[in-house]
Amino acid sequence: MAVPKKRTSMSKKRIRKNFWKIKGYWFYLNALSLSKSLSTGNSQSFLCNK
């Protein structure tokens, strides 16, 4: 027979949510850095034709 699971605490939920937000923030910073380097022509990892 199915047994209901215990409820996740608010602090645990908040920790997971913040970790998810921080991860998104680092992706944003990497994308911003790459776009800056592409726009200035200082890119070393990407080849782009202008």
C-alpha positions in Angstrom: 0.0 0.0 0.0 1.3 3.5 -0.8 2.5 5.6 2.1 2.7 9.4 1.9 6.2 10.9 2.0 7.3 13.3 4.7 7.1 16.9 3.8 10.3 18.7 2.8 11.3 21.4 5.2 11.2 25.0 4.1 14.9 25.5 4.7 15.8 22.5 2.5 13.4 23.8 -0.2 15.0 27.3 0.0 18.6 25.8 -0.2 17.7 23.9 -3.4 15.9 26.9 -4.9 18.9 29.2 -4.2 21.3 26.6 -5.7 19.2 26.5 -8.9 19.2 30.3 -9.1 23.0 30.6 -8.5 23.6 28.0 -11.3 21.5 30.1 -13.7 23.5 33.2 -12.6 26.8 31.6 -13.5 25.5 30.5 -17.0 24.4 34.2 -17.4 27.9 35.5 -16.5 29.6 33.0 -18.9 27.3 34.0 -21.8 27.8 37.7 -21.0 31.6 37.3 -20.9 31.6 35.4 -24.2 29.4 38.0 -25.9 31.7 40.8 -24.8 34.8 39.0 -26.1 33.0 38.3 -29.4 31.9 41.9 -29.8 35.4 43.3 -29.1 37.2 40.7 -31.2 39.2 39.3 -28.3 37.7 35.9 -28.5 40.1 33.0 -28.4 37.7 30.1 -28.2 35.3 31.2 -31.0 36.0 32.0 -34.6 33.7 34.6 -36.0 33.8 36.4 -39.3 33.1 40.1 -39.3 
